[in-house]
Each structure stands twice: as structure tokens, then as C-alpha cells.
Amino acid sequence: MEIGSAIEELEVEPEDMDVQGRDLITGKPKEIAISYKEIARALDKSILRIEDAIMETLSQTPPELAADIYKT
């Protein structure tokens, strides 16, 4: 992976990347440029679901183990 981010605001923004695929309307090959911000927006819901699962798991973890996990 050469470009990607889980957040939209970075101090140093990576350059856009050209990606190739098929145009859904015409069915013909197409190349477009995507930015790391577009990738971050696409990943946003999945990352939130992962965060929720982690928090739910930690809420069911014994306190002494949870403290160790939080430290690492």
C-alpha cells in the first residue's frame, strides 16, 4: 500500500495516487486520481466499528488485565 490514512488531517499530505479500474457506467477501463482523504473517508465506518468492538471487549475484561492493555 502506497497511500492511505485513517484520519483526514495529516501534517504532511501524501501525493494523490492514480488507480485503474472499470467505469461502472461505460464498462470501459478508467484511471482516476484518489487522495488519502478519500481513503480515510472510505475507511471511516469500518474503523469506527473496530473501535467499538475494542471498547466493548475492554469493558468485559477484568480490570487488572485492562490496565495492562491500556498501557501497551
Distance bins in CASP14 RR format, pairs under 12 A and 6 or more apart:
PFRMAT RR
TARGET T0000
AUTHOR 0000-0000-0000
RMODE 2
METHOD distances of the structure
MODEL  1
1 14 0 0 0 0 0 1 0 0 0 0 0
1 17 0 0 0 0 1 0 0 0 0 0 0
1 19 0 0 0 0 0 1 0 0 0 0 0
1 36 0 0 0 0 0 1 0 0 0 0 0
1 39 0 0 0 0 1 0 0 0 0 0 0
1 43 0 0 0 0 0 1 0 0 0 0 0
2 14 1 0 0 1 0 0 0 0 0 0 0
2 15 0 0 0 0 1 0 0 0 0 0 0
2 16 0 0 0 0 0 1 0 0 0 0 0
2 17 1 0 0 1 0 0 0 0 0 0 0
2 18 0 0 0 0 0 1 0 0 0 0 0
2 19 0 0 0 0 0 1 0 0 0 0 0
2 34 0 0 0 0 0 1 0 0 0 0 0
2 36 0 0 0 0 0 1 0 0 0 0 0
2 39 0 0 0 0 0 1 0 0 0 0 0
3 10 0 0 0 0 0 1 0 0 0 0 0
3 13 0 0 0 0 0 1 0 0 0 0 0
3 14 1 0 1 0 0 0 0 0 0 0 0
3 15 1 0 0 1 0 0 0 0 0 0 0
3 16 1 0 0 1 0 0 0 0 0 0 0
3 17 1 0 1 0 0 0 0 0 0 0 0
3 18 0 0 0 0 0 1 0 0 0 0 0
3 19 0 0 0 0 1 0 0 0 0 0 0
3 33 0 0 0 0 0 1 0 0 0 0 0
3 34 1 0 0 1 0 0 0 0 0 0 0
3 35 1 0 0 1 0 0 0 0 0 0 0
3 36 1 0 1 0 0 0 0 0 0 0 0
3 37 0 0 0 0 0 1 0 0 0 0 0
3 38 0 0 0 0 1 0 0 0 0 0 0
3 39 1 0 0 1 0 0 0 0 0 0 0
3 40 0 0 0 0 0 1 0 0 0 0 0
3 42 0 0 0 0 0 1 0 0 0 0 0
4 10 0 0 0 0 1 0 0 0 0 0 0
4 13 0 0 0 0 0 1 0 0 0 0 0
4 14 1 0 0 1 0 0 0 0 0 0 0
4 15 0 0 0 0 0 1 0 0 0 0 0
4 16 0 0 0 0 0 1 0 0 0 0 0
4 17 0 0 0 0 1 0 0 0 0 0 0
4 19 0 0 0 0 0 1 0 0 0 0 0
4 34 0 0 0 0 1 0 0 0 0 0 0
4 35 0 0 0 0 1 0 0 0 0 0 0
4 36 1 0 1 0 0 0 0 0 0 0 0
4 37 0 0 0 0 1 0 0 0 0 0 0
4 38 0 0 0 0 1 0 0 0 0 0 0
4 39 1 0 1 0 0 0 0 0 0 0 0
4 40 1 0 0 1 0 0 0 0 0 0 0
4 41 0 0 0 0 0 1 0 0 0 0 0
4 42 0 0 0 0 1 0 0 0 0 0 0
4 43 0 0 0 0 1 0 0 0 0 0 0
4 47 0 0 0 0 0 1 0 0 0 0 0
5 11 0 0 0 0 0 1 0 0 0 0 0
5 12 0 0 0 0 0 1 0 0 0 0 0
5 13 0 0 0 0 1 0 0 0 0 0 0
5 14 1 0 0 1 0 0 0 0 0 0 0
5 17 0 0 0 0 0 1 0 0 0 0 0
5 34 0 0 0 0 0 1 0 0 0 0 0
5 35 0 0 0 0 1 0 0 0 0 0 0
5 36 1 0 1 0 0 0 0 0 0 0 0
5 37 1 0 0 1 0 0 0 0 0 0 0
5 38 0 0 0 0 1 0 0 0 0 0 0
5 39 1 0 0 1 0 0 0 0 0 0 0
5 40 1 0 1 0 0 0 0 0 0 0 0
5 41 0 0 0 0 1 0 0 0 0 0 0
5 42 0 0 0 0 0 1 0 0 0 0 0
5 43 0 0 0 0 1 0 0 0 0 0 0
5 44 0 0 0 0 0 1 0 0 0 0 0
5 47 0 0 0 0 0 1 0 0 0 0 0
6 36 0 0 0 0 1 0 0 0 0 0 0
6 37 0 0 0 0 0 1 0 0 0 0 0
6 39 0 0 0 0 1 0 0 0 0 0 0
6 40 1 0 0 1 0 0 0 0 0 0 0
6 41 0 0 0 0 0 1 0 0 0 0 0
6 42 0 0 0 0 0 1 0 0 0 0 0
6 43 1 0 1 0 0 0 0 0 0 0 0
6 44 0 0 0 0 1 0 0 0 0 0 0
6 45 0 0 0 0 0 1 0 0 0 0 0
6 46 0 0 0 0 1 0 0 0 0 0 0
6 47 1 0 1 0 0 0 0 0 0 0 0
6 48 0 0 0 0 0 1 0 0 0 0 0
6 50 0 0 0 0 1 0 0 0 0 0 0
6 51 0 0 0 0 0 1 0 0 0 0 0
7 13 0 0 0 0 0 1 0 0 0 0 0
7 36 0 0 0 0 1 0 0 0 0 0 0
7 37 0 0 0 0 1 0 0 0 0 0 0
7 39 0 0 0 0 0 1 0 0 0 0 0
7 40 1 0 1 0 0 0 0 0 0 0 0
7 41 0 0 0 0 0 1 0 0 0 0 0
7 43 0 0 0 0 1 0 0 0 0 0 0
7 44 0 0 0 0 1 0 0 0 0 0 0
7 47 0 0 0 0 1 0 0 0 0 0 0
8 35 0 0 0 0 1 0 0 0 0 0 0
8 36 0 0 0 0 1 0 0 0 0 0 0
8 37 1 0 1 0 0 0 0 0 0 0 0
8 38 0 0 0 0 1 0 0 0 0 0 0
8 39 0 0 0 0 1 0 0 0 0 0 0
8 40 1 0 1 0 0 0 0 0 0 0 0
8 41 1 0 0 1 0 0 0 0 0 0 0
8 42 0 0 0 0 0 1 0 0 0 0 0
8 43 0 0 0 0 0 1 0 0 0 0 0
8 44 0 0 0 0 1 0 0 0 0 0 0
8 47 0 0 0 0 0 1 0 0 0 0 0
9 36 0 0 0 0 0 1 0 0 0 0 0
9 37 0 0 0 0 1 0 0 0 0 0 0
9 40 0 0 0 0 1 0 0 0 0 0 0
10 35 0 0 0 0 0 1 0 0 0 0 0
10 36 1 0 0 1 0 0 0 0 0 0 0
10 37 0 0 0 0 1 0 0 0 0 0 0
10 39 0 0 0 0 0 1 0 0 0 0 0
10 40 0 0 0 0 1 0 0 0 0 0 0
12 36 0 0 0 0 0 1 0 0 0 0 0
13 35 1 0 0 1 0 0 0 0 0 0 0
13 36 1 0 0 1 0 0 0 0 0 0 0
13 37 0 0 0 0 1 0 0 0 0 0 0
13 39 0 0 0 0 0 1 0 0 0 0 0
13 40 0 0 0 0 0 1 0 0 0 0 0
14 34 0 0 0 0 0 1 0 0 0 0 0
14 35 0 0 0 0 1 0 0 0 0 0 0
14 36 1 0 1 0 0 0 0 0 0 0 0
14 37 0 0 0 0 0 1 0 0 0 0 0
14 38 0 0 0 0 0 1 0 0 0 0 0
14 39 0 0 0 0 1 0 0 0 0 0 0
14 40 0 0 0 0 0 1 0 0 0 0 0
15 33 0 0 0 0 1 0 0 0 0 0 0
15 34 0 0 0 0 0 1 0 0 0 0 0
15 35 0 0 0 0 1 0 0 0 0 0 0
15 36 0 0 0 0 1 0 0 0 0 0 0
16 31 0 0 0 0 0 1 0 0 0 0 0
16 32 0 0 0 0 1 0 0 0 0 0 0
16 33 1 0 1 0 0 0 0 0 0 0 0
16 34 1 0 0 1 0 0 0 0 0 0 0
16 35 1 0 1 0 0 0 0 0 0 0 0
16 36 0 0 0 0 1 0 0 0 0 0 0
16 37 0 0 0 0 1 0 0 0 0 0 0
16 38 0 0 0 0 1 0 0 0 0 0 0
16 39 0 0 0 0 0 1 0 0 0 0 0
17 31 0 0 0 0 0 1 0 0 0 0 0
17 32 0 0 0 0 1 0 0 0 0 0 0
17 33 1 0 0 1 0 0 0 0 0 0 0
17 34 1 0 1 0 0 0 0 0 0 0 0
17 35 0 0 0 0 1 0 0 0 0 0 0
17 36 0 0 0 0 1 0 0 0 0 0 0
17 37 0 0 0 0 0 1 0 0 0 0 0
17 38 0 0 0 0 1 0 0 0 0 0 0
17 39 0 0 0 0 1 0 0 0 0 0 0
18 30 0 0 0 0 0 1 0 0 0 0 0
18 31 1 0 1 0 0 0 0 0 0 0 0
18 32 1 0 0 1 0 0 0 0 0 0 0
18 33 1 0 1 0 0 0 0 0 0 0 0
18 34 0 0 0 0 1 0 0 0 0 0 0
18 35 0 0 0 0 0 1 0 0 0 0 0
19 29 0 0 0 0 0 1 0 0 0 0 0
19 30 0 0 0 0 1 0 0 0 0 0 0
19 31 1 0 0 1 0 0 0 0 0 0 0
19 32 1 0 0 1 0 0 0 0 0 0 0
19 33 1 0 0 1 0 0 0 0 0 0 0
19 34 1 0 1 0 0 0 0 0 0 0 0
19 35 0 0 0 0 0 1 0 0 0 0 0
19 38 0 0 0 0 0 1 0 0 0 0 0
19 39 0 0 0 0 0 1 0 0 0 0 0
20 28 0 0 0 0 0 1 0 0 0 0 0
20 29 1 0 0 1 0 0 0 0 0 0 0
20 30 1 0 0 1 0 0 0 0 0 0 0
20 31 1 0 1 0 0 0 0 0 0 0 0
20 32 0 0 0 0 1 0 0 0 0 0 0
20 33 0 0 0 0 0 1 0 0 0 0 0
20 34 0 0 0 0 0 1 0 0 0 0 0
21 27 0 0 0 0 1 0 0 0 0 0 0
21 28 0 0 0 0 1 0 0 0 0 0 0
21 29 1 0 0 1 0 0 0 0 0 0 0
21 30 1 0 1 0 0 0 0 0 0 0 0
21 31 1 0 0 1 0 0 0 0 0 0 0
21 32 0 0 0 0 1 0 0 0 0 0 0
21 34 0 0 0 0 0 1 0 0 0 0 0
22 28 1 0 0 1 0 0 0 0 0 0 0
22 29 1 0 0 1 0 0 0 0 0 0 0
22 30 1 0 0 1 0 0 0 0 0 0 0
22 31 0 0 0 0 0 1 0 0 0 0 0
22 32 0 0 0 0 0 1 0 0 0 0 0
23 29 1 0 0 1 0 0 0 0 0 0 0
23 30 1 0 1 0 0 0 0 0 0 0 0
23 31 0 0 0 0 1 0 0 0 0 0 0
23 32 0 0 0 0 1 0 0 0 0 0 0
24 30 0 0 0 0 1 0 0 0 0 0 0
24 32 0 0 0 0 0 1 0 0 0 0 0
32 38 0 0 0 0 1 0 0 0 0 0 0
34 40 0 0 0 0 0 1 0 0 0 0 0
34 41 0 0 0 0 0 1 0 0 0 0 0
34 42 0 0 0 0 1 0 0 0 0 0 0
35 41 0 0 0 0 1 0 0 0 0 0 0
35 42 0 0 0 0 0 1 0 0 0 0 0
36 42 0 0 0 0 0 1 0 0 0 0 0
36 43 0 0 0 0 0 1 0 0 0 0 0
37 43 0 0 0 0 0 1 0 0 0 0 0
37 44 0 0 0 0 0 1 0 0 0 0 0
38 44 0 0 0 0 0 1 0 0 0 0 0
39 46 0 0 0 0 0 1 0 0 0 0 0
39 47 0 0 0 0 0 1 0 0 0 0 0
40 46 0 0 0 0 0 1 0 0 0 0 0
40 47 0 0 0 0 1 0 0 0 0 0 0
40 48 0 0 0 0 0 1 0 0 0 0 0
41 47 0 0 0 0 0 1 0 0 0 0 0
41 48 0 0 0 0 0 1 0 0 0 0 0
43 49 0 0 0 0 0 1 0 0 0 0 0
43 50 0 0 0 0 1 0 0 0 0 0 0
43 51 0 0 0 0 0 1 0 0 0 0 0
44 50 0 0 0 0 0 1 0 0 0 0 0
44 51 0 0 0 0 0 1 0 0 0 0 0
45 51 0 0 0 0 0 1 0 0 0 0 0
45 52 0 0 0 0 0 1 0 0 0 0 0
46 52 0 0 0 0 0 1 0 0 0 0 0
46 53 0 0 0 0 0 1 0 0 0 0 0
47 53 0 0 0 0 0 1 0 0 0 0 0
47 54 0 0 0 0 0 1 0 0 0 0 0
48 54 0 0 0 0 0 1 0 0 0 0 0
48 55 0 0 0 0 0 1 0 0 0 0 0
49 55 0 0 0 0 0 1 0 0 0 0 0
49 56 0 0 0 0 0 1 0 0 0 0 0
50 56 0 0 0 0 0 1 0 0 0 0 0
50 57 0 0 0 0 0 1 0 0 0 0 0
51 57 0 0 0 0 0 1 0 0 0 0 0
51 58 0 0 0 0 0 1 0 0 0 0 0
52 58 0 0 0 0 0 1 0 0 0 0 0
52 59 0 0 0 0 0 1 0 0 0 0 0
53 59 0 0 0 0 0 1 0 0 0 0 0
53 60 0 0 0 0 0 1 0 0 0 0 0
54 60 0 0 0 0 0 1 0 0 0 0 0
54 61 0 0 0 0 0 1 0 0 0 0 0
54 66 0 0 0 0 0 1 0 0 0 0 0
54 69 0 0 0 0 1 0 0 0 0 0 0
54 70 0 0 0 0 0 1 0 0 0 0 0
55 61 0 0 0 0 0 1 0 0 0 0 0
55 66 0 0 0 0 0 1 0 0 0 0 0
55 69 0 0 0 0 0 1 0 0 0 0 0
55 70 0 0 0 0 0 1 0 0 0 0 0
57 65 0 0 0 0 0 1 0 0 0 0 0
57 66 0 0 0 0 1 0 0 0 0 0 0
57 69 0 0 0 0 1 0 0 0 0 0 0
58 65 0 0 0 0 1 0 0 0 0 0 0
58 66 1 0 1 0 0 0 0 0 0 0 0
58 67 0 0 0 0 0 1 0 0 0 0 0
58 68 0 0 0 0 0 1 0 0 0 0 0
58 69 1 0 0 1 0 0 0 0 0 0 0
58 70 1 0 0 1 0 0 0 0 0 0 0
59 66 0 0 0 0 1 0 0 0 0 0 0
59 69 0 0 0 0 0 1 0 0 0 0 0
60 66 0 0 0 0 1 0 0 0 0 0 0
61 67 0 0 0 0 1 0 0 0 0 0 0
61 68 0 0 0 0 1 0 0 0 0 0 0
61 69 1 0 0 1 0 0 0 0 0 0 0
61 70 0 0 0 0 1 0 0 0 0 0 0
62 68 0 0 0 0 1 0 0 0 0 0 0
62 69 0 0 0 0 0 1 0 0 0 0 0
63 69 0 0 0 0 0 1 0 0 0 0 0
63 70 0 0 0 0 0 1 0 0 0 0 0
64 70 0 0 0 0 0 1 0 0 0 0 0
64 71 0 0 0 0 0 1 0 0 0 0 0
65 71 0 0 0 0 0 1 0 0 0 0 0
65 72 0 0 0 0 0 1 0 0 0 0 0
66 72 0 0 0 0 0 1 0 0 0 0 0
END
